[in-house]
Amino acid sequence: MVLPATACTCSQKTEQPAPTGDAAPVAALSTEPSEPPPELLYLPDGGDIGPPRAPGQELLPGPWGVKSQRCPPEMVDVRGEFCIDRFEVTLVDNAQGRELSPYYHPTKTQVQTQYSEWQRQRTTSDVQAAREMAVPPPPTFELKESFEPKAVVKEHATPNGYLSADIAEVACKNAGKRLCSRSEWVTACRGEKNRKFPYGDSYEQGRCNVFRESHPALILHGNASIHHLDPRLLKVTVGGKPLLHQTGTTPDCKSPWGADAIYDMVGNLDEWVDDAKGLFLGGFFSRNTREGCDSSISAHPRPYFDYSLGARCCK
């Protein structure tokens, strides 16, 4: 709503002598400067965006461009009903905050087993790409110490794959959060305009990191259906471009909520939600799906994990 701001410039009038004889009255000439035109003041009204400011003109405080104060800074407020992580989770150890490798299931036993196994299998593989690609070393403490994961949210970070629903639940709990319900996850993904995809109503190839041109297990092992615990699968590139994207680096794949947005809910990694039988949503980079926010897989129980499975938390 725009209203004119008026100012009262009151001054005493100087009395003029009365005309004499037959002389016609002459209008008095004012020596005071004319009043400037009224300025426009912006009054916030229902979330309107203020008009452009003229030099020296200020806008009154309003709601534009302000993120919710109800949620933690790394989360997005969805309709004032719940908060959800802006990016897919990365993990640290709960006790000391040390970063956990995104390329292993986050338990000491699994890190030890898979790191040893894939160093051996690398040397005996029939596929040249697998023989040439090094196995990423985990932090030393993951090989020697027991630990619990904690979910954190970082931009431009490699999100953690190889998560089971049970481990994802622990990681969210240690962060003071929880796994999202299916309803919450889908609502958040569809954005405030309630669209099937974060960017619109129809599928557009390349807008999100899904339905990519190849599969990492096919490249490393000649078969897309085997060796899904290989720690190298999330490091595979095609034409020099990584199959897995870092968090927040796919700018078209964001679900808008007010002045904020949630990234990569479609593609990149499948994401576990809170379901007793096991359910993950959204698709991952090599999944051949055009279902957007409606993509779901219920074929695996909660303890299952592989390279393509990540999470994000709600509160």
N, C-alpha and C positions, 0 to 999 in steps of 0.2 A: 504494500500500500504506500503510495507516495502522496504526501501532503505539502502544500506550500508553507514555508516558515515565514511568518510576517513579523516585522518589527515596527514598533510604534515610535516614530521620531516626532515628538511634540515640541513646538516652539511657540512663544508668544507672538501674536501678530502685532505689527507696528501700526497704530492708527494713522491714517492719512488725513490731511486737512480737507474739510468739506469744500466742494467746488463753489466758486462764486460766479455771479453773473450768469451769462448764457453759455459759458464754456462747458464743453462736453466732458463728462467724467473720464479720466485717464486711468487705466488699470495699472496697479502698482507692480513693478518689476522686482521679483524676488532674487536676492543675491545668494541665497542658500543653495548648495548643490542638490541636484535631484536625487531621489531615493534610488538605491540599486534595486534591480529586479529581485523578487523573492528567491531564496535558494530552495532546493529540493532536499528534504530530509527523508532518509529511508527508515521506515518503522517496520521492524520484523513482523510478519503476518503469515502464519501458517507455513513457515519454511521457505518463503520466497527468496530468491537471490537478489541482492541489491543491485542497483544500477551502477554503471561505471562511474568512478569518482573523477570529478574535475580537480584541477590543481588546488591543493589546500582544503579540499572537501573531505570530511570524515564520514565513515559509516558507523551507525550505532551498532553495538554488539548484536550478533545474530547467530543462527545455528549453522550457517553454511560452512562446509569444509571442516567441521569439527567431529572427531571420532568419539564414540561412546566412552563415557567415564565409568560405566557400570561393569565393564569387562576388563580383565588384565590387558596390558598394552599389546601382548602378542596374540590376542584373540579378537574375534569380530562379534559384535552384538547382532543377533538375529531377532528382529521384531521385539526386542525387550524381553524375550522368552528364555533364551539360553545363549551361551557364548561358545564359540568354536575356534579352534586354532586356525590362524591365517595360512599357515603352510603345513605340509606333511612333517611328521615329527623326526627329529634327530635325537640320538640317545647319548646320555652320559651315565657314569656310574653314580648311584644314589648317594654313596657315602662321601665322595670327594669331588664329584663333578668332572671327572676325567672323561674325555670323549671316547665313545665306543665305536669300533669299526662298523661302518654301514654294510659290510660285506659278509658278515657272519651272524648266525643266530646268537643272541647275546646271553650265553651261559658259558662258563669256563669249559665244561665238558665238550660242548659242540665246537667251540673255537679250537680247542686242542685237536679234536678228531678231524675236523674239516681242513684245517691248515696242514696237518701232516698228510692226510689222504691226497689232497690235490697237489701237493709238491711231488708226491710219488707218481700220481696219474699223469701229470704234465709230461714227464719224461717218457712215458710209454704210449702216449696217444698216437693214433693213426692220422690225426688231422694236424696239418702244419701250423695252422693258426693257434691251436691249443698248445703245441710244443713251444711256440715262440713267445707266448704271453705269460708273463710272470704272475705268480700267485701273490696277491696283496698281503703283506705281513700285518697281523693285528698288533695293537699295543702289547708290550710285554706283560703288563699286569693282567690282561685278559687270559693269558696262557697260564698264569701262576696263581691267581687269586680268585676267590668266589666273589660275586658282586650281584647287585640288583640294578636293572636299568631304570632310568628316570627320563621322561619325555621332556624335551625342550624344543623351542620353536625358533629357527634361525632362517634368515633370508640368504640366498646364494650359498646354501649348504647342500651336501649330498644327503638325501633322506635315507633313513635306515630301512633296508629290505630284510628279508629272512625272518619276519616276525610271525609268531603264532598269535591267535586271539588272546590266549592266556597271558603271554608275555606282554602284549600291547596293553592289556588291562592293568597289569602291575606297573608298567611304565607311566601310564596316565595317573594311576592312584598315587604314585610317589611324587607326582607333580601337583597333587592337590586337585586332580581332575578325574575324569572318567571316560570310558568309551561312549561315543554318541549312540543314540538309538537310531534305528533305520529311518524313522520319520524325521528326526532332527537332521540327519545327514542329507537326506534327499531335499528337504526344505532349504537347507543352507546352499546346496549345490545349485538349485534352480534360481536362486537370487530373488531379489525383491519383485521382479517382473514375472516370476513363476514360469520360466522357460525350460525346455527340455535340455538345453545345453547352456553352459555358462555365458555364452556369447549370443545366443539366439534360439530360434525355434527349429532350425534345420541343421543337419550335419554339414560341416565344412572341413574338408581334409586339411590337416596342419594347424588348425586353430588351437587344438589341444594335443598333447603328446600321447597319441593313441593310434592304433592301426598303422604302425610303422612298417617300413619296407622290408624288414627282416626280423629274425628272431635270434637272440644271442646264443641259445643252445644249438641252433642250426649252424651258426658260424663256427662255434668252438668244437662241436661234437658231431656235426653232420646230421643231427636229428633233433628237432624241436621238442621232443617229448621226453628226453633223458637228461640226467645229471643236473637237476634243478637246484642242487645245493653247492654247486661250483662257485667259489667266492669271486670268480672273475666275471660272472654273467652281467653284473651291473656296471662293468667297466668297458664293455664291448662298444665299439664305434662302427658306424657304417658311412663310408665316404668321408671319413674324418670327423663325423659328427656323432656325439654320444647318444646312445639309445635312451639312457636315463638322463633327465634334465635336473639341474640343481633347482632348489626351491625358489619360486618366484621369478624364474627366467623365461617363462612362457607367457608373455604379457596379455595375449588374447584370451587365455584360459583362466579368466577370473569371474567369480560370481559376485556381482555388486550388491552391497547393502549400505545404503546411504552414501556417506563420503568414504566408505571403506570397501574392501573386497576380500574374498577368499580365493586362493590360488590352487590350481591343479586338482580340483575335485574330480575331474574327468581325466583319465590317463595318468601317465608317469608311474605311479604304483597303485595297485588295488589297495583298498583300505578296509580293515576290519571294523565292524560295528558290533554293538552289544546284542548278541543273539545266542540263546542257549545251545543251539545246534551248530552254530558256525555260519557266518555270512560276511562276505566282503563285497564292496561296491565300487563302481566308477571305472573299472578297467585299468590295465597297465599299458605301457608303451607298445608292446607287441600284440596285445589282444585285438582280435579282429571283431570289433564291436562298433556299431554306430548308434548305440542306445543312450549315450550320454549319461545324464544323471539317473537314468532308470536301469543302467547296467548292474547286474547282480549275479553272484555265484554262491550257491549253497551246497556245493558238492563235497566240501571238506569240513571235518570237525574242527573244533577250536584248537586242539594241540598241533594241527598241521602248520607247516611253514615251508616256504621256498623263497627264492630271490625276488619274486614279484610282489610280495606282500608287505605293506607298510600300515600306517595308521595316522590318525589325528585325533585329538581329544576334545571333549566338550566339558562344559561346567554350568 
